[in-house]
């Protein structure tokens, strides 16, 4: 890889892999030592960009950012540009991720990330990833006989949003199949309908009579199963895939450029991004943007009652603390809150109901490199990998680990954290709706966010807004703008929204459903139900019946 820069070469967070190319890390997803892939260096904003990038479209900005992490020897610039344009052509907003204002006086803004095909922020990354995978496979299969063609089978488990976004990203893609498992009756009706109404031949939905964790266990077992791996090349598209983090970096830059254009601010003014997160991938993309040179004063990690990340920033201990009992319950089964086992609190924001944040180890690597690294670059990388591996072994064996004060202080230099309860989530949805904020008159690209002059937040976005309001109270400087990330359309979690707004005069959610949702339940569905008791053998048999192996065509 002589033509690649350090930011275009990749290593594993646990020290077992170095000097890998972009294509390899995207197709692998997970390193052979179970670590996650990161670039060997984070590239700075090129001086040649100057301030010209502030005028670029979302697609132009994405292409330029991606080119810093992808060698032109792997994806030529013209091809990369086409991949990006194709990835965002289905978004309803011409800006892709528009910025609206919630409170002009307090400089509080909202980045709407739900204008993609499945109305969730994950579309930004998964539309790109789907096109990337197809590009790599079609190129590999060029001039290859049919019986020798490489075929990739993407396997995943979902409690809602990831499954539908992955399916929409990979539907109809050549040389690709996708099989998504979900717990029967434990994802929201809209999320299930979004998945099962897609009838492309390469899409396979499987409903299991168990929990989300059961689905995850089956998926993990498949990846470790020598039998199925003899015939099918398996891949994952969950949030640990580096391409998903890369895709999300763009909207931090674009939000900043939109802010400057809308209020006449000058380049260099600081901003705080406030990110509702469970798996840490979305806010990690903000960390990369900050390290690249975007003028970010702080990234505010916003959790629900599953607060392993918040507890880390408060104490320096990253540990699982399962919570049992009635006080842990509070979500709606119809919104997907019953998809997990009892070790996870059931909240109004089920997409964030995660016990361990998978992407957190990527940040740990950079912290360890900065604090513990001595000697040359190779020695520093080796030390960082050893530290991360040790911490993750402690997490697996003991349920958690603690870090030195130097690591915690380094983490606090870039991040703050907040924990938002169910009660506070509901209160925030109510207060933003009743405030008749400016966003109610400017948010127009997707129906369903405005009713009777009030702006409607989904519960995950409400967590970000609540955390932003607390941050504003701590940092009231008129020079700091806060941008909270809106990660999903409110219709995807209608039960929680209706609970919050049911007493508002004239509010009826069914009157403002996006037209795409109105027709979902009328569409024909295709789903295969399997029993947990069928075991791995039953799932293996289903894959061989429905999904082509290399050189096969169904």
N, C-alpha and C positions, 0 to 999 in steps of 0.2 A: 504493500500500500504506500509506495514511495510518493505518490502524487497527493496524498491526503495530509491535511494539517492535523495537529493534535486534537482539535475539536471535532474532527471527522473520523477519529479512531476511538474505539470504545474498550472499556475494561469492566470487570465484575467488581461489585462492592465488597466481595468477600475474598478477593485476591487470587482467584483461580484462573482468570482469563484476562489476556491483554492483547492489544493491537488487533482488534476485530473491526471489520467494516460495518457500515450502516445496514446493508442488506442482510448480513448474517445476524445481527442483533435483532432486527425486526422479525425475521423468520423464526429465530430461536425463541424470542420472548424472555425466557429465563436462562440464566447462565448455567453451565454444567455443574458448578459448585453451589447451586441454588441462590446465588447472589443476583443482583439486578444490574443491568447495564447502565453506565454513565459515560459521557465523553471524557477523554483524558484531560481536557482543559475546557473551561467555559470561555467562549470567545467574547471579546469586547465588541461594542458597536464599532464598525470600521470607521476610521476618520473620514474616509471618502464619502460616507453617507452625509456628513455634516448634519444639517437640520432638514435636509431634503426629505427624509423619511416621514416627517410629520405631514407631508402632503400626499403620501402614497395611499392607494386603496388598500383594503384589507388583503385582497389577493396578492397585490404587489409586495406588501409588507411580509406576508407569509412566505412568498417565494424567496425573498432576500434573506429572511431569518433562517429558513430551512437550508439554504445554500451554505450557511456557515457551519452546519453540522453534517452535510452530505457532500462527499467528494464528487466533483463533476465527472470523474472517471466511473462512478457508480450510477449516477443519474445525470445525464447531460442537462444543462440549463434549460433548453427548450422543452425537454421532456418533463422536467420538474414543474415548469410553468403550466403545462397542460394538465398535469396531475392536480395541481392546486385549483385551477379554474374548474375542472370537472368536480372536484370535491365540494365546492361551495355554490355550485350552480342551482342547487335545489333549495337554498335557504330563502325564506320569504322576505327578509329584509335586504335591501341592496347594500346596506352597511355590514351585513352578516351578524355583527354583534354591536348593536346600537347602544348609546349611552343616554340615559334620561335622568332628570333631576328630581329628587324627592324633597329637598329642602334647600332653597337658594341661600337663605341667611346663614345656615350652618354648613354650607358647601358639601352637602350629602348627595351623592349620585348613585345610580344603579346601572350596572352593566348587564343588559339583557342577553343571555346566552341561549335562549330557548327558541330561536327562529329556524332551527333545522327541521328535518323531516319528522323526528319523533318528539319534538318540543322539549328537549333537554340539552344541557351543555355538552353531554357526551357526543352529540352529533358532530361538534367541531373537530374532535379527534378521530372518531370512528369513520366518518366519511372519507377522511384523508387516509387512514390506515387501510380501509378496504381497497381504495384505488392503488395504494402502494403495493399491497400483496398481489393484486392482479397484474400490475406492471412487472413485478419480479418474476412471477410464474410464467406469464406469456413470453417473456424474454428467454427464460430458461428452456421453454418448450419449443422455441423457434427451430424449425427444421428437424424436429424430433418425430420419429414415427409414433403413431397413435398408441401403440402398445407399450411405448416407453415414456409417455408423457408424465411429468411430475404433477401430482394432484395433492392439494393441501386441504386437510379437514380441520376446521376450526371448531373446537369444543369449548363450551362455556356453561357456567351456572349463573343464574340471575335471580334476584328477588324483585326485579322490576326493570329499571331504566337501562341497565347495561345490555340486557338481552335484546330489547327492541332496537336500541341504537346500533348494536353489532349486526343485527339482521338487516336493517336498512342500509348499513354500510357495505355489506357483502352480498346482498341479493343480486342474482344475475351475473355475478362475476365469473369469468372464465377460469377453469382449472381450480376452482375453489368450492368447497361445501361448508356449510355451517350447521352445527347441531347445538341447540340451546336447551338446557334442562332448567325447569322451574318447579317449585313446590305447588302441587295442584291446590287451587282454592286459596292460595296465600299470597298472591300478587293482586294488584288492583285490577278491576275489570278492564279499564282502558289500557293498561300496560299489557295485559294478556291478549286483548283484542288486537293491539298493535303488532304483537308477535305472530299470532296464529292466523291472522288475515293475510299474511304474506305467503303466497302459494308458488313462488318461484321454485323450480325443481331442485335447486341447490340448497334450499332452506328446509331445516327439519326441527320441529318443536317437539319436546318431550316433557310431559307432565308427570311428575313423580308423586306418589302418595306418601310424602314425607316433608321434611323441612328444607330450608335453603342449605343448611349445613350438611344434610344428607346428599343433596345435589352436589355440593362442593366435594364431598368425600368420593362420590362416584367419579367426578371429573379428575381428581387427583389420582385415583386408582387407575383410570384409563391411561394417563400419561406414564405411569409406572408399569403398565401391563405389557410384557414382552410379546404376548400373543397378538394383540391388536396392532402393535407397532411394527410387526413384520409385514403387514399388508397396507396399513394406512399411516401417512405422515401427519401427525397431529400438531396443532398450533393453538396458541391462546391469544385473545385480544383484550384481556382484562387490563386494568389500569397499570399493571407493572410493565407493560410493553413500552419501551422507550419512545416509540413514535407517537404515542398518545400524549406523553409529557411535552414532547417537542411541539406538537400541533397547538397546544394550549398556550405556549409562550406568546404567540402572536397577539392574542386579544388583550394582553396587558399593555403592549406597545400601542395597539390601536386605540385602546381606551384613553391612554394618556394623550395621544395626538388629537382625538376627538374633544377631549376636555379643553386643551389649549385653543383649538379652533372655535369652540363654543363660547368661551368666556374671555378671550383676548389675553390670557396669561402668557408669560414669557417662558421659553424653554429653560428648564432647570428648577422650576418651582416643584416642591416636594408634594407627594401624594401618598396616602395610605390606602392599600387595598385590603378589603375585609372579606374573607373567603370562608363560606360554610363548607366544612370538609369532614369526611370520615376516613378515607383511605390516603389522604395527604397528597394525592397526585395533582389536584388543581392548584393548591397553594404552592406546591413545589415548583410548578411552572413559573409562578410569580417570583420565586427565589432565583431561578435562572435568569429571568428578565432583569432583576435587580443586580445580579452579579455581572450581567452584560453591560450595565451602565444606565439602565432606566432610572430616573430620579425618584425612587421609592424610599420614603422615610421609614416605613414599617409595613410588614405583612401581618395582619391580625388573623390568627387561626381561630375559627369559630366552630365550636362543637355543640352537639346537643347533650343529652344526659349520658351518652356514651362518651366519656370525657378523658380517655387515656392520654390524648394529646395535651389537653388543658392541664391535666395533673402533672405532666412532664414539665411544662413551662413554669409551673408553680413550685415544684419540688425537686426536679432533677431525677425523678424516678419514673421509669417507663414500665408500668406493670399492669397486668390484667387483674381486675378486681370484680369478678362476677357478682352481680346483685340479684338476689332472689326475693320472692315475696310480692305481695299485691302492690306495694308502693312502686314497684318497677314497671308496672303496666300503665298504659296511657295512650297507645296508638289505636288506629282503626284497622281491623283485619282487612276491610275492603280497600284500604290504601296500601296494604302490604306489610303491616306492622307485625304480623304473626309469622313472618317467614323465617325467623331465627330461633335458636334455642334459648332457654331461660338465662343463659349467661350474658345475654345482651338485653339491655333495656328496650322495651317497646315504646317508641315515641311517635310523635306526629310527623317526624321527618325520617321515615324508614330507610331512605337511601343512605343515610348517615349512621344507621344502627350497626356499627362495626366494632368488634372487640379489639382488634389489632390493626393498625394502619400500615399496610404493606409497603407503601412508598417511603415511609419514614427512614428506612435504612439508607436511602440515597443521601438524605441530608446528613445522617450520622457519619457517612464516609467523608464528606467535605469538612465537617467539624473536626473529625479525628485527624485528617490530613493537615489542617490548619494548626491544631493545638499540639499534636504529638509528633508530627513529622520533623525529622532531622536528617541532615545530609542532603544528598542529591534527590532529584525527582523520583527516581526508581525506588529509593529507600523510603521516601515519604509515602509513596503509594503502597508499598508493602506493609508498612506500619498501619496505615489506615485500614487496609483490608483485614489485617489480623485483629484490630480492635473491633471492627464491625462483626466479624465472624464470632468473636468471643461474646459480644453483647447478645447477638442473636441466639447463640447456644444457651446462654443464661435465660433468655426469654422462653425458649422451648423447654428447658429443664426445670426452671424455678418459677416461671410465670412472670418474670420481670427482671429488670436490672436498674442500677443507678449509675450516674455519670459524675465525674469530677466537677467541681464548681467552675473550672475553666471552660469546660464544654458547655455547661448551662449558660454561662455568661456570653459565650460566643453565639449560642442559639438566640439569646435575648437581644443580641445586637441587631438582628434582622427581623425578629418575630415578637409579637405579643399574643396572648390567648384570652379567650372568653368562653364561658360555658353558659348555654341558654336553655332554660327549662321549657317543658311543654306549656306551662302557664304563661311564661314570657313570650313564647312563640305566638300564642293566640292573641295576647294583648298587642303585639306588634302588628299583626295582620289587621286588627281592628283600628289601631291608631293611624296607620298609614292610609287605610281606606277612608276614614272619616276626616282626614286632614285636607282632602281635595288638593293634593300636591301637584306641582307642575307636570309631573310625569303623566297624569291622567289626561292631559290634553295633547301630549307629544308622542305617547306610545301608541302606535297605530299599525304596525306591520303585521301583527298577529292578533286576531280577535280573541277576547276573553280576559284581557288584563284590566279592563276598565268597565265600570258599571255606575251609572248615575253620578258621574263626575268623580268617582273614587277609584284609586289604583289598587289592584288586587295582587298581593304577594302569595306565592306558594309557601308552605311551612319551612322549607329549606332556605329559601331566599329571606324569609322573615328572620331566621337565625342570624344571617349575615347583617341585616339592617339593624337588628337589636344590638349586636356587637359593635357595629359602627357608631351607633348613638352613644354607647358607653365610652368608646374611644374618643369621640368628640368632647364628651364631658371631661375627659382627662387632658386632652390636647386641644383647647379651644382656639388655638391660633388661627387667625383669619387667613394665614398663608398656607394652611394645610387643607387640601381637599380629600374627602373620603369617598372611595368608590367601593360599594358593596356589590358582590357578584350574585346575580339572579340565575340560579342553576336549572330551574324547571318552570314550566307553565303551570299556573294554578289549577287548571282543569285536570292535571295528572294526579292531583291529590285533593280532589273535590270534597271529600268527606271532612277533612280537617278545615278546609276553607269555609265550608258551609257551617260548621260548628262555630267558627269565629264570627261569621257575618250573618247568621240566621236572623238576628234581631234588627238588622239594619233595614229601614223602610224601603220596600220595593226591591230588595235584593233577591234574585232567583238565579241560581247558577245555570240552570238549564237554558235560560234565555240568552246566555252569552258564550255558549260552547263554541269553539272553533268548528268550522264546517267539516273539517277532517275528522273530528271526534263524533259528530252527529251521525255519520254514516258507518262508523266502525262496527257497531254491533249488528248491522244488517248484512255485512259482508260474509261470504262463506269462509269457514275456518278449516284449518288442517293442523291437527295435533295428534300425537301418539301418546297414549297413557301406558305407563309401566308401573309395576309394583316394586317397592323396595325389596321385597322377598325374592324377586327375580334375580337379584344379585348382579355381579359384574358380568357373569356369563350371559344373562338376558340382554344387558345393554350392548355387549360385544356383538351378540347375534343381530340385534337391531341395526347396528352400524353397518355390518356386512351386508344386510339385506337392502338398506336404503342408500348408503353412501359409497360412491365409486372409489376403489383403490387406484393406485398408480396403473395407468394403462387400460383402465376400465371405462366404459361409457354406459350409463343407464338411460 
